[in-house]
């Protein structure tokens, strides 16, 4: 699922990944509850997000849970959005 506004896109990831510390740098890693998504699908989606630079809202990522991916080695790094409390 995605939303678009003012020329920017944000995808919403539910169970695309479960263990950010493992699966961002190594998208091929799977866990038992990955029954509905394959490592190949995750790699394709991560590559598209990094290449096209859109935001992602991820269910299994620490607050704020919104960020972008960048290529890092054979995997990806999660770059969370900046936020300021009270604004």
Secondary structure by P-SEA (a helix, b strand, c coil): cccccccbbbbbbcccccccccccccccccccccccccaaaaaaaaaaaaaaccccccccccccccbbbbbcccbbbbbbbbbbccc
